[in-house]
């Protein structure tokens, strides 16, 4: 009995071509998701149940930072404002560096945004995996 496989070389070439595109495609997918997540965080930080907007400075500080490249690319959504952690998790009976004592409830905005956009990340990664098929 003889088994003949035809097209194996062509299929292998297609897989190699897709694999070469994979790092850039993953990076683009992560950057796109970072933008989606940052927009959702800003929306959740623009009023109840998230924090109320006082000056707009805090919401404006929520951004995307991209580091690395290729398969080592990293996308981080966050803020460099000191009140970010306090707003997300609350601050009960603790004294800050300036000697002020706060009894502030949490106003989650990052957590709900991650939950809300999880499907967008799944879809972006599924599209990248689709390059291989």
Secondary structure, DSSP 8 states (H G I E B T S, - for coil): ------SHHHHHHHHHHHHHHHHHHHHHHHHHHHHHHHHHHHHHTSSTTS---SSSHHHHH-EEEEE--GGG-EEEEE---THHHHHHH-EEEEE-TTS-EEEE-----HHHHHHHHHHHHHHHHHHHHHTT-
